[in-house]
Amino acid sequence: MLEEKKTENEETEYGPLVPITDRGIESLEQVPKVLNRIFKSVMEEGTDYGKIPGTPKPSLWKPGAELLANYCGLSAPDPTIMSKEENRDPEHPYFEYVIKQTFFRGGIAVGAGEGAANTRETRYAFRWLSEGQLPKGIDKESLQWRENKNKDGTKWKSYRVPTPPEEIFTLQNTVLKMAKKRSFVDGVLQITGASRIFSQDLEDDEEERIASAKSVGKSEAKPVQESRRSEPQTGPFDLSKFDWWTKDEKGKNRKWAQTDSWGFANITYGNEIVELAKPIVAAIANNGGGVVQDGELLSYEGGQLLRRKNEGTL
C-alpha cells in the first residue's frame, strides 16, 4: 500500500551501500566488471532492457532493475506518494503522481529514486487509430500520421487523435503504476551505478520513440504511397483470440456465448490482436462487406468486428 508523504521538509539520511574504506579501490574497480557481466550474461534484451533507435545506451526496464536489486541485496518497501493531483472534472480529467521509492540493505536506507507520471503525457493524451477507427466527422487531413508496415510489406496509415475524456478516467491507476515503476528504476540506477550502462527507464516511451524514427508528419505535407491491395484472405481465423461480447435484453454488454446469434469484438492495436485483425479486415474489405468462416458471417463496422451465425455465403 502506498504511503502519503507526512511532512513537507522531511529528509532521509542514507547510509553507504558498502563503506568505501572497507572495499578499497581494487574492490571498487570490480563493480563495472560485475555489472557488465550481468548485462551480457544474465540479462535478456526485450525483457530486462531495450534498445531505442537514436539513443546511445540501452534503457533499463523494471524486470532488469529488479534483477539488479536482488543481486545487490536491496529491499524496496511500499513507495511514498510525494504529491498528487486528481481532477475528476468529466470534461477535463487529469491525474498526476510523484512517487518516491526508498531502498534498504540490512535495515539501512541506502538510497531512493523518484518518478512521476501524468495523463497529459503523449502516450496517454493521444492514441493512434487506423482510418477505419477514426471518429465520424473528423478531418484526417489535419491529423498527425505515421506509416506502418505489415509483415508482407504492405503499408498503412495510423492517425493521432486525442484520448476521449471518459477514457482518461480509466488511466488513473495506469499512471500511478508508471510513476511507481519509474521511481524504482531510478533508484536502482543510482544505487548500483548501473547508469554507466543503462539510461533511465524508457520502456513506456519506446513506442513513441520508434514511431518518431519512422515517417511522421502532416498528411498534406508528406503523402504516403498507397500500397497495392492484397489478395482476399478467407481464413481460417482464430476467433477465440478476440474478447467477444453481445447485448442483453436491456441493451447492456455481456460476454458472448456459443448459443448467441451474433456478437462483436472491439479491434485494438495490441500486437497479437492487430496481426489477427488485419487479414480479417482486409478480407472483409476485399470481399465487399463480409467473409464467412465456420458458417459465421464476419463484418467490420467502425472499429468493431461483428460475427453473425448462419447468414449464408457471400
C-alpha positions in Angstrom: 0.0 0.0 0.0 1.3 3.4 -0.9 2.0 5.9 1.9 1.3 9.6 1.7 4.1 12.0 2.4 3.7 13.1 6.0 5.8 16.2 6.2 6.9 18.7 3.5 10.5 19.1 4.7 11.3 15.6 5.8 14.6 14.4 4.6 16.1 10.9 4.8 19.8 10.3 5.5 21.1 7.3 3.7 24.0 5.1 4.7 26.5 3.8 2.1 25.7 0.6 0.3 29.2 -0.6 1.3 31.7 1.7 3.0 34.4 2.7 0.5 37.1 2.2 3.2 36.0 -1.4 3.6 36.1 -2.4 -0.1 39.2 -0.5 -1.2 40.0 0.8 -4.7 40.6 -2.7 -6.0 37.1 -3.8 -5.0 35.6 -0.7 -6.5 37.3 -1.4 -9.8 35.4 -4.7 -9.9 32.0 -3.0 -9.9 31.8 -2.1 -13.6 33.1 -5.6 -14.5 30.4 -7.3 -12.5 27.7 -5.0 -14.0 29.0 -5.7 -17.5 29.0 -9.5 -16.8 25.4 -9.3 -15.5 24.4 -7.3 -18.5 26.0 -9.6 -21.1 25.5 -13.0 -19.5 22.3 -12.8 -17.4 20.0 -10.0 -18.8 17.9 -10.5 -21.9 17.1 -7.8 -24.4 13.3 -7.3 -24.7 12.7 -8.5 -21.1 15.3 -6.7 -18.9 16.2 -3.9 -21.1 15.5 -2.4 -24.6 17.4 -0.6 -27.3 15.7 2.5 -28.6 16.8 3.9 -32.0 18.8 7.1 -31.7 19.8 6.6 -28.1 23.4 5.8 -27.0 22.6 3.4 -24.2 20.0 0.6 -23.7 17.2 1.5 -21.4 16.7 -0.4 -18.2 13.3 -1.9 -17.7 11.7 -2.9 -14.4 12.5 -6.6 -14.7 16.1 -5.8 -15.2 16.0 -3.3 -12.3 14.5 -6.0 -10.0 17.3 -8.4 -11.0 20.0 -5.8 -10.1 18.2 -5.0 -6.8 18.1 -8.7 -5.9 21.8 -9.2 -6.8 22.7 -6.2 -4.5 20.5 -7.3 -1.7 18.2 -4.3 -1.9 14.7 -4.3 -0.5 12.1 -1.9 -1.6 9.1 -1.4 0.8 5.9 0.4 -0.3 6.8 3.7 -2.0 5.6 7.1 -0.9 3.3 9.5 -2.8 5.2 12.8 -2.6 2.4 14.7 -4.4 -0.6 14.0 -6.5 -3.3 15.8 -8.5 -6.6 14.1 -9.2 -9.0 16.3 -11.2 -12.3 14.4 -11.8 -13.9 17.0 -14.0 -15.9 15.0 -16.5 -14.9 17.3 -19.4 -11.2 17.8 -18.3 -10.0 15.0 -16.1 -6.3 14.9 -15.1 -4.2 12.7 -12.9 -0.7 13.2 -11.8 1.5 11.4 -9.3 5.1 11.9 -8.0 6.4 8.8 -6.2 9.5 8.2 -4.0 10.9 4.7 -3.7 13.4 4.2 -0.8 15.7 1.2 -0.9 17.2 -0.6 2.2 20.0 -3.1 2.7 20.5 -4.7 6.0 17.8 -2.5 7.6 19.7 0.7 6.5 18.3 3.1 3.9 20.9 3.3 1.1 19.2 5.5 -1.4 16.0 6.4 -3.2 14.5 7.1 -6.6 11.8 9.4 -7.8 9.3 9.0 -10.6 6.4 10.9 -12.0 3.6 10.3 -14.5 0.5 12.1 -15.6 -2.3 11.8 -18.1 -1.0 14.6 -20.3 1.9 12.6 -21.4 1.7 11.9 -25.1 1.2 8.1 -24.7 -1.9 8.8 -22.5 -3.3 12.0 -24.0 -3.3 10.7 -27.6 -3.9 7.4 -29.3 -3.1 6.0 -32.8 -6.1 4.8 -34.9 -6.4 3.4 -38.3 -8.5 5.3 -40.9 -11.4 2.9 -40.2 -11.3 3.7 -36.5 -11.4 7.5 -36.8 -14.5 9.1 -35.2 -17.1 10.3 -37.7 -16.7 13.8 -39.0 -13.1 14.2 -38.1 -10.8 15.8 -40.7 -8.0 13.3 -41.2 -6.0 15.7 -43.3 -5.4 17.9 -40.2 -4.1 15.0 -38.1 -0.6 13.8 -37.4 0.0 10.4 -39.0 2.6 7.7 -39.2 3.4 5.0 -41.6 3.1 1.4 -40.6 4.3 -1.7 -42.4 2.8 -5.2 -42.3 5.0 -8.3 -42.3 4.1 -8.8 -46.0 5.5 -5.3 -46.8 2.2 -3.6 -47.3 1.8 -0.1 -45.8 -1.0 1.6 -44.0 -1.5 4.9 -42.1 -2.5 5.5 -38.5 -3.6 8.8 -37.2 -3.0 10.5 -33.8 -6.2 11.7 -32.1 -6.9 12.9 -28.5 -8.0 10.4 -25.9 -11.7 11.0 -25.0 -12.2 12.4 -21.5 -14.2 9.4 -20.3 -11.3 7.1 -21.1 -8.8 9.3 -19.2 -10.5 8.1 -16.0 -9.5 4.5 -16.9 -5.9 5.6 -16.9 -5.7 6.8 -13.3 -4.3 3.5 -12.0 -2.0 3.2 -15.0 -0.2 6.4 -14.4 0.1 5.7 -10.7 1.8 2.4 -11.6 4.0 4.1 -14.1 5.2 6.6 -11.5 6.0 3.7 -9.2 8.0 1.9 -11.9 10.0 4.9 -12.8 10.9 5.6 -9.2 12.0 2.0 -8.7 14.2 2.0 -11.8 15.6 5.5 -11.0 16.7 4.3 -7.5 18.3 1.1 -8.8 20.3 3.0 -11.4 21.6 5.5 -8.8 22.4 3.0 -6.1 24.1 0.3 -8.1 25.9 2.5 -10.5 24.3 0.8 -13.5 23.7 4.2 -15.2 27.2 3.7 -16.7 25.5 1.0 -18.9 21.8 2.0 -18.9 19.8 5.1 -19.4 16.7 6.0 -17.3 13.7 3.7 -17.9 12.3 4.5 -21.3 10.2 1.4 -21.7 6.9 3.4 -21.6 8.3 5.8 -24.3 9.5 3.1 -26.7 6.5 3.2 -29.0 6.7 6.9 -29.4 10.5 6.9 -30.0 10.2 4.1 -32.6 7.4 5.9 -34.3 9.4 9.2 -34.5 12.1 7.3 -36.2 9.6 6.4 -39.0 7.8 8.8 -41.3 5.7 11.0 -39.2 4.1 14.3 -40.4 1.0 16.0 -41.6 -1.0 14.3 -44.3 -0.9 17.3 -46.6 2.8 17.8 -46.2 4.0 14.2 -46.7 1.7 11.9 -48.5 2.2 8.1 -48.2 2.4 6.0 -51.2 -0.6 3.7 -51.3 0.3 0.1 -51.1 -1.1 -2.5 -53.6 -4.3 -4.1 -52.4 -3.5 -7.6 -51.1 -5.4 -10.7 -52.3 -8.5 -11.6 -50.3 -7.8 -13.8 -47.3 -10.7 -16.0 -46.2 -9.2 -17.7 -43.2 -9.2 -19.7 -41.2 -9.1 -17.1 -38.5 -8.8 -17.9 -34.8 -11.9 -16.1 -33.5 -11.1 -17.3 -29.9 -8.3 -14.7 -29.8 -10.9 -11.9 -29.5 -12.8 -10.8 -26.5 -16.3 -11.3 -27.7 -19.4 -9.5 -26.4 -23.1 -9.3 -27.2 -26.1 -7.3 -25.9 -28.7 -8.4 -23.3 -32.4 -7.6 -23.4 -31.7 -4.3 -21.7 -29.0 -3.3 -24.3 -26.1 -3.8 -21.9 -22.9 -5.6 -22.9 -22.4 -9.2 -21.7 -20.0 -12.0 -22.6 -20.8 -13.7 -25.9 -21.9 -17.4 -25.7 -21.9 -20.1 -28.3 -25.7 -20.0 -28.3 -25.9 -16.3 -29.2 -26.8 -15.5 -32.8 -24.4 -12.5 -33.0 -21.5 -10.9 -31.2 -18.9 -8.2 -31.5 -15.3 -7.5 -30.6 -13.5 -4.2 -30.4 -10.4 -4.1 -32.6 -7.4 -2.7 -30.6 -3.8 -2.4 -31.5 -2.2 -4.8 -29.2 0.5 -6.8 -31.0 -1.4 -10.1 -31.1 -4.8 -8.6 -31.9 -3.7 -6.3 -34.7 -1.9 -9.1 -36.6 -5.1 -11.2 -36.3 -7.4 -8.3 -37.2 -5.6 -7.0 -40.3 -6.2 -10.1 -42.5 -9.8 -10.3 -41.3 -10.4 -6.6 -42.1 -8.6 -7.0 -45.4 -10.7 -10.0 -46.3 -13.9 -8.1 -45.4 -12.8 -5.1 -47.5 -11.8 -7.3 -50.5 -15.0 -9.4 -50.3 -17.4 -6.4 -50.3 -18.5 -6.4 -46.7 -18.1 -9.8 -45.2 -16.4 -13.1 -45.0 -17.7 -16.5 -44.0 -15.9 -18.8 -41.6 -17.3 -21.9 -40.0 -20.8 -20.9 -41.1 -20.5 -17.5 -39.5 -20.6 -14.2 -41.4 -17.9 -11.6 -40.2 -18.3 -7.9 -40.9 -16.4 -4.8 -39.8 -18.0 -1.6 -38.7 -16.4 1.4 -37.1 -13.6 -0.4 -35.3 -15.7 -3.4 -34.3 -15.6 -6.9 -35.7 -19.1 -8.4 -35.9 -20.0 -12.1 -36.1 -23.4 -13.4 -37.2 -24.3 -17.1 -37.5 -25.9 -18.9 -40.4 -26.4 -15.9 -42.8 -25.4 -17.8 -45.9 -22.4 -17.2 -48.1 -21.0 -14.2 -49.9 
